[in-house]
Amino acid sequence: EIPRRRRVRVPRKLAHGQVGIPRDQPPYTRQTAVTEATMNFEIAHIQLLCSSSATPASLSHTL
C-alpha cells in the first residue's frame, strides 16, 4: 500500500494549473478527498511561502 500511496503525488500541471478534482478521474472517494485537501493545503502553503520572499533554506526547512 505504500508504493501505491507514493504514486498519488501532485501532478506537475495540477500543481501549477487549476487546483481541484479533474472531472475525468475515477470515483471520488474519501481518500481522494483527504488527498485533495492535503494537496490544496500544501500548494497554498508553498505559494504563501514563495510570495512572502522566503529563501530556499527556510522553504525546505518548513517542508
Biopython code that builds the backbone (N, CA, C, O; Angstrom):
import numpy as np
from Bio.PDB.StructureBuilder import StructureBuilder

atoms = [
    (1, "GLU", "N", (0.839, -1.217, 0.000)),
    (1, "GLU", "CA", (0.000, 0.000, 0.000)),
    (1, "GLU", "C", (0.866, 1.256, 0.000)),
    (1, "GLU", "O", (0.407, 2.320, -0.417)),
    (2, "ILE", "N", (2.095, 1.149, 0.455)),
    (2, "ILE", "CA", (2.969, 2.331, 0.482)),
    (2, "ILE", "C", (3.373, 2.777, -0.926)),
    (2, "ILE", "O", (3.324, 3.971, -1.221)),
    (3, "PRO", "N", (3.772, 1.846, -1.803)),
    (3, "PRO", "CA", (4.126, 2.266, -3.172)),
    (3, "PRO", "C", (2.946, 2.947, -3.856)),
    (3, "PRO", "O", (3.115, 3.921, -4.589)),
    (4, "ARG", "N", (1.747, 2.420, -3.606)),
    (4, "ARG", "CA", (0.569, 2.981, -4.255)),
    (4, "ARG", "C", (0.303, 4.391, -3.731)),
    (4, "ARG", "O", (-0.093, 5.281, -4.484)),
    (5, "ARG", "N", (0.526, 4.579, -2.441)),
    (5, "ARG", "CA", (0.275, 5.879, -1.845)),
    (5, "ARG", "C", (1.272, 6.898, -2.390)),
    (5, "ARG", "O", (0.940, 8.062, -2.614)),
    (6, "ARG", "N", (2.513, 6.425, -2.598)),
    (6, "ARG", "CA", (3.573, 7.290, -3.075)),
    (6, "ARG", "C", (3.242, 7.839, -4.457)),
    (6, "ARG", "O", (3.625, 8.953, -4.813)),
    (7, "ARG", "N", (2.525, 7.031, -5.220)),
    (7, "ARG", "CA", (2.212, 7.397, -6.593)),
    (7, "ARG", "C", (1.210, 8.550, -6.651)),
    (7, "ARG", "O", (1.167, 9.291, -7.633)),
    (8, "VAL", "N", (0.413, 8.698, -5.608)),
    (8, "VAL", "CA", (-0.601, 9.754, -5.597)),
    (8, "VAL", "C", (0.035, 11.076, -5.193)),
    (8, "VAL", "O", (-0.310, 11.655, -4.162)),
    (9, "ARG", "N", (0.952, 11.541, -6.003)),
    (9, "ARG", "CA", (1.595, 12.828, -5.739)),
    (9, "ARG", "C", (0.952, 13.879, -6.621)),
    (9, "ARG", "O", (0.150, 13.551, -7.496)),
    (10, "VAL", "N", (1.290, 15.116, -6.405)),
    (10, "VAL", "CA", (0.694, 16.188, -7.176)),
    (10, "VAL", "C", (1.251, 16.192, -8.593)),
    (10, "VAL", "O", (2.450, 16.400, -8.779)),
    (11, "PRO", "N", (0.408, 15.968, -9.592)),
    (11, "PRO", "CA", (0.877, 16.099, -10.971)),
    (11, "PRO", "C", (1.354, 17.520, -11.199)),
    (11, "PRO", "O", (0.760, 18.470, -10.688)),
    (12, "ARG", "N", (2.425, 17.669, -11.966)),
    (12, "ARG", "CA", (3.013, 18.991, -12.167)),
    (12, "ARG", "C", (1.998, 19.998, -12.704)),
    (12, "ARG", "O", (1.936, 21.133, -12.232)),
    (13, "LYS", "N", (1.207, 19.583, -13.686)),
    (13, "LYS", "CA", (0.278, 20.540, -14.280)),
    (13, "LYS", "C", (-0.844, 20.895, -13.307)),
    (13, "LYS", "O", (-1.397, 21.993, -13.358)),
    (14, "LEU", "N", (-1.173, 19.963, -12.427)),
    (14, "LEU", "CA", (-2.203, 20.254, -11.429)),
    (14, "LEU", "C", (-1.679, 21.267, -10.420)),
    (14, "LEU", "O", (-2.402, 22.158, -9.974)),
    (15, "ALA", "N", (-0.399, 21.107, -10.071)),
    (15, "ALA", "CA", (0.203, 21.989, -9.078)),
    (15, "ALA", "C", (0.259, 23.426, -9.581)),
    (15, "ALA", "O", (0.094, 24.372, -8.811)),
    (16, "HIS", "N", (0.496, 23.580, -10.895)),
    (16, "HIS", "CA", (0.649, 24.930, -11.426)),
    (16, "HIS", "C", (-0.614, 25.435, -12.118)),
    (16, "HIS", "O", (-0.762, 26.630, -12.371)),
    (17, "GLY", "N", (-1.521, 24.507, -12.420)),
    (17, "GLY", "CA", (-2.756, 24.916, -13.075)),
    (17, "GLY", "C", (-3.870, 25.069, -12.067)),
    (17, "GLY", "O", (-3.643, 25.521, -10.944)),
    (18, "GLN", "N", (-5.084, 24.692, -12.467)),
    (18, "GLN", "CA", (-6.191, 24.789, -11.527)),
    (18, "GLN", "C", (-6.041, 23.716, -10.468)),
    (18, "GLN", "O", (-5.577, 22.612, -10.752)),
    (19, "VAL", "N", (-6.432, 24.040, -9.253)),
    (19, "VAL", "CA", (-6.365, 23.057, -8.183)),
    (19, "VAL", "C", (-7.773, 22.574, -7.895)),
    (19, "VAL", "O", (-8.641, 23.355, -7.503)),
    (20, "GLY", "N", (-7.995, 21.286, -8.091)),
    (20, "GLY", "CA", (-9.329, 20.761, -7.862)),
    (20, "GLY", "C", (-9.420, 19.338, -8.348)),
    (20, "GLY", "O", (-8.403, 18.699, -8.620)),
    (21, "ILE", "N", (-10.635, 18.837, -8.459)),
    (21, "ILE", "CA", (-10.810, 17.463, -8.894)),
    (21, "ILE", "C", (-10.981, 17.415, -10.406)),
    (21, "ILE", "O", (-11.946, 17.967, -10.933)),
    (22, "PRO", "N", (-10.063, 16.765, -11.111)),
    (22, "PRO", "CA", (-10.230, 16.585, -12.553)),
    (22, "PRO", "C", (-11.509, 15.799, -12.809)),
    (22, "PRO", "O", (-11.735, 14.765, -12.181)),
    (23, "ARG", "N", (-12.344, 16.274, -13.719)),
    (23, "ARG", "CA", (-13.657, 15.675, -13.950)),
    (23, "ARG", "C", (-13.551, 14.248, -14.490)),
    (23, "ARG", "O", (-14.400, 13.404, -14.204)),
    (24, "ASP", "N", (-12.502, 13.987, -15.274)),
    (24, "ASP", "CA", (-12.414, 12.698, -15.958)),
    (24, "ASP", "C", (-11.697, 11.627, -15.141)),
    (24, "ASP", "O", (-11.180, 10.657, -15.696)),
    (25, "GLN", "N", (-11.668, 11.806, -13.820)),
    (25, "GLN", "CA", (-10.978, 10.816, -12.998)),
    (25, "GLN", "C", (-11.964, 9.852, -12.350)),
    (25, "GLN", "O", (-13.150, 10.157, -12.225)),
    (26, "PRO", "N", (-11.467, 8.689, -11.941)),
    (26, "PRO", "CA", (-12.300, 7.660, -11.305)),
    (26, "PRO", "C", (-13.055, 8.188, -10.088)),
    (26, "PRO", "O", (-12.833, 9.321, -9.662)),
    (27, "PRO", "N", (-13.943, 7.373, -9.532)),
    (27, "PRO", "CA", (-14.820, 7.773, -8.431)),
    (27, "PRO", "C", (-14.125, 8.584, -7.351)),
    (27, "PRO", "O", (-12.985, 8.311, -6.976)),
    (28, "TYR", "N", (-14.831, 9.571, -6.871)),
    (28, "TYR", "CA", (-14.288, 10.462, -5.849)),
    (28, "TYR", "C", (-14.491, 9.822, -4.485)),
    (28, "TYR", "O", (-15.584, 9.872, -3.921)),
    (29, "THR", "N", (-13.438, 9.226, -3.963)),
    (29, "THR", "CA", (-13.553, 8.530, -2.682)),
    (29, "THR", "C", (-13.157, 9.434, -1.530)),
    (29, "THR", "O", (-12.693, 10.556, -1.735)),
    (30, "ARG", "N", (-13.344, 8.939, -0.325)),
    (30, "ARG", "CA", (-12.978, 9.728, 0.852)),
    (30, "ARG", "C", (-11.467, 9.932, 0.892)),
    (30, "ARG", "O", (-10.989, 10.997, 1.282)),
    (31, "GLN", "N", (-10.716, 8.905, 0.485)),
    (31, "GLN", "CA", (-9.260, 9.017, 0.438)),
    (31, "GLN", "C", (-8.863, 10.106, -0.549)),
    (31, "GLN", "O", (-7.927, 10.869, -0.310)),
    (32, "THR", "N", (-9.589, 10.168, -1.660)),
    (32, "THR", "CA", (-9.318, 11.211, -2.645)),
    (32, "THR", "C", (-9.561, 12.578, -2.029)),
    (32, "THR", "O", (-8.796, 13.516, -2.252)),
    (33, "ALA", "N", (-10.631, 12.683, -1.251)),
    (33, "ALA", "CA", (-10.960, 13.950, -0.607)),
    (33, "ALA", "C", (-9.845, 14.366, 0.341)),
    (33, "ALA", "O", (-9.438, 15.527, 0.372)),
    (34, "VAL", "N", (-9.361, 13.408, 1.108)),
    (34, "VAL", "CA", (-8.276, 13.692, 2.049)),
    (34, "VAL", "C", (-7.026, 14.122, 1.294)),
    (34, "VAL", "O", (-6.360, 15.088, 1.668)),
    (35, "THR", "N", (-6.716, 13.388, 0.220)),
    (35, "THR", "CA", (-5.535, 13.715, -0.584)),
    (35, "THR", "C", (-5.679, 15.102, -1.196)),
    (35, "THR", "O", (-4.738, 15.896, -1.181)),
    (36, "GLU", "N", (-6.867, 15.391, -1.738)),
    (36, "GLU", "CA", (-7.120, 16.699, -2.337)),
    (36, "GLU", "C", (-6.908, 17.808, -1.316)),
    (36, "GLU", "O", (-6.221, 18.794, -1.587)),
    (37, "ALA", "N", (-7.502, 17.639, -0.143)),
    (37, "ALA", "CA", (-7.393, 18.658, 0.895)),
    (37, "ALA", "C", (-5.939, 18.872, 1.279)),
    (37, "ALA", "O", (-5.494, 20.005, 1.461)),
    (38, "THR", "N", (-5.201, 17.774, 1.399)),
    (38, "THR", "CA", (-3.785, 17.868, 1.762)),
    (38, "THR", "C", (-3.002, 18.588, 0.677)),
    (38, "THR", "O", (-2.183, 19.461, 0.964)),
    (39, "MET", "N", (-3.259, 18.214, -0.579)),
    (39, "MET", "CA", (-2.544, 18.843, -1.689)),
    (39, "MET", "C", (-2.864, 20.329, -1.759)),
    (39, "MET", "O", (-1.971, 21.162, -1.910)),
    (40, "ASN", "N", (-4.144, 20.648, -1.647)),
    (40, "ASN", "CA", (-4.542, 22.052, -1.713)),
    (40, "ASN", "C", (-3.864, 22.859, -0.618)),
    (40, "ASN", "O", (-3.424, 23.985, -0.848)),
    (41, "PHE", "N", (-3.781, 22.276, 0.578)),
    (41, "PHE", "CA", (-3.146, 22.966, 1.690)),
    (41, "PHE", "C", (-1.658, 23.144, 1.424)),
    (41, "PHE", "O", (-1.103, 24.221, 1.639)),
    (42, "GLU", "N", (-1.011, 22.064, 0.949)),
    (42, "GLU", "CA", (0.425, 22.126, 0.662)),
    (42, "GLU", "C", (0.712, 23.180, -0.398)),
    (42, "GLU", "O", (1.625, 23.992, -0.252)),
    (43, "ILE", "N", (-0.077, 23.158, -1.465)),
    (43, "ILE", "CA", (0.129, 24.104, -2.563)),
    (43, "ILE", "C", (-0.078, 25.538, -2.089)),
    (43, "ILE", "O", (0.716, 26.426, -2.401)),
    (44, "ALA", "N", (-1.151, 25.757, -1.332)),
    (44, "ALA", "CA", (-1.423, 27.101, -0.820)),
    (44, "ALA", "C", (-0.301, 27.545, 0.113)),
    (44, "ALA", "O", (0.114, 28.704, 0.095)),
    (45, "HIS", "N", (0.181, 26.615, 0.925)),
    (45, "HIS", "CA", (1.243, 26.917, 1.877)),
    (45, "HIS", "C", (2.527, 27.286, 1.148)),
    (45, "HIS", "O", (3.204, 28.251, 1.503)),
    (46, "ILE", "N", (2.851, 26.501, 0.119)),
    (46, "ILE", "CA", (4.068, 26.759, -0.662)),
    (46, "ILE", "C", (3.959, 28.100, -1.379)),
    (46, "ILE", "O", (4.912, 28.879, -1.401)),
    (47, "GLN", "N", (2.799, 28.364, -1.963)),
    (47, "GLN", "CA", (2.606, 29.632, -2.662)),
    (47, "GLN", "C", (2.728, 30.796, -1.690)),
    (47, "GLN", "O", (3.288, 31.841, -2.020)),
    (48, "LEU", "N", (2.197, 30.604, -0.491)),
    (48, "LEU", "CA", (2.271, 31.643, 0.526)),
    (48, "LEU", "C", (3.724, 31.912, 0.893)),
    (48, "LEU", "O", (4.148, 33.063, 0.993)),
    (49, "LEU", "N", (4.481, 30.837, 1.091)),
    (49, "LEU", "CA", (5.894, 30.977, 1.434)),
    (49, "LEU", "C", (6.661, 31.653, 0.301)),
    (49, "LEU", "O", (7.495, 32.529, 0.530)),
    (50, "CYS", "N", (6.361, 31.230, -0.921)),
    (50, "CYS", "CA", (7.065, 31.787, -2.076)),
    (50, "CYS", "C", (6.761, 33.272, -2.233)),
    (50, "CYS", "O", (7.648, 34.067, -2.543)),
    (51, "SER", "N", (5.506, 33.636, -2.017)),
    (51, "SER", "CA", (5.117, 35.027, -2.223)),
    (51, "SER", "C", (5.660, 35.924, -1.118)),
    (51, "SER", "O", (5.782, 37.135, -1.303)),
    (52, "SER", "N", (5.986, 35.336, 0.029)),
    (52, "SER", "CA", (6.498, 36.155, 1.122)),
    (52, "SER", "C", (8.024, 36.140, 1.140)),
    (52, "SER", "O", (8.651, 36.119, 2.199)),
    (53, "SER", "N", (8.600, 36.151, -0.052)),
    (53, "SER", "CA", (10.050, 36.210, -0.239)),
    (53, "SER", "C", (10.807, 35.264, 0.691)),
    (53, "SER", "O", (11.747, 35.667, 1.377)),
    (54, "ALA", "N", (10.384, 34.009, 0.702)),
    (54, "ALA", "CA", (11.065, 33.021, 1.528)),
    (54, "ALA", "C", (12.318, 32.535, 0.815)),
    (54, "ALA", "O", (12.315, 32.355, -0.403)),
    (55, "THR", "N", (13.367, 32.327, 1.559)),
    (55, "THR", "CA", (14.602, 31.812, 0.973)),
    (55, "THR", "C", (14.472, 30.306, 0.799)),
    (55, "THR", "O", (13.708, 29.668, 1.524)),
    (56, "PRO", "N", (15.201, 29.727, -0.143)),
    (56, "PRO", "CA", (15.146, 28.269, -0.343)),
    (56, "PRO", "C", (15.437, 27.515, 0.954)),
    (56, "PRO", "O", (14.865, 26.452, 1.198)),
    (57, "ALA", "N", (16.315, 28.056, 1.775)),
    (57, "ALA", "CA", (16.670, 27.400, 3.031)),
    (57, "ALA", "C", (15.459, 27.322, 3.960)),
    (57, "ALA", "O", (15.142, 26.257, 4.490)),
    (58, "SER", "N", (14.791, 28.448, 4.153)),
    (58, "SER", "CA", (13.639, 28.461, 5.048)),
    (58, "SER", "C", (12.492, 27.659, 4.438)),
    (58, "SER", "O", (11.688, 27.065, 5.156)),
    (59, "LEU", "N", (12.426, 27.647, 3.110)),
    (59, "LEU", "CA", (11.373, 26.911, 2.427)),
    (59, "LEU", "C", (11.539, 25.417, 2.676)),
    (59, "LEU", "O", (10.589, 24.739, 3.067)),
    (60, "SER", "N", (12.745, 24.904, 2.449)),
    (60, "SER", "CA", (12.991, 23.477, 2.634)),
    (60, "SER", "C", (12.892, 23.110, 4.109)),
    (60, "SER", "O", (12.511, 21.989, 4.447)),
    (61, "HIS", "N", (13.228, 24.035, 4.974)),
    (61, "HIS", "CA", (13.154, 23.768, 6.412)),
    (61, "HIS", "C", (11.693, 23.608, 6.841)),
    (61, "HIS", "O", (11.371, 22.767, 7.680)),
    (62, "THR", "N", (10.819, 24.424, 6.257)),
    (62, "THR", "CA", (9.406, 24.362, 6.607)),
    (62, "THR", "C", (8.790, 23.071, 6.090)),
    (62, "THR", "O", (7.967, 22.453, 6.766)),
    (63, "LEU", "N", (9.188, 22.666, 4.892)),
    (63, "LEU", "CA", (8.657, 21.444, 4.326)),
    (63, "LEU", "C", (9.429, 20.272, 4.913)),
    (63, "LEU", "O", (9.152, 19.120, 4.577)),
]
sb = StructureBuilder()
sb.init_structure("model")
sb.init_model(0)
sb.init_chain("A")
sb.init_seg("    ")
for serial, (resi, resn, name, xyz) in enumerate(atoms, 1):
    if name == "N":
        sb.init_residue(resn, " ", resi, " ")
    sb.init_atom(name, np.array(xyz, "f"), 0.0, 1.0, " ", f" {name:<3s}", serial, name[0])
structure = sb.get_structure()
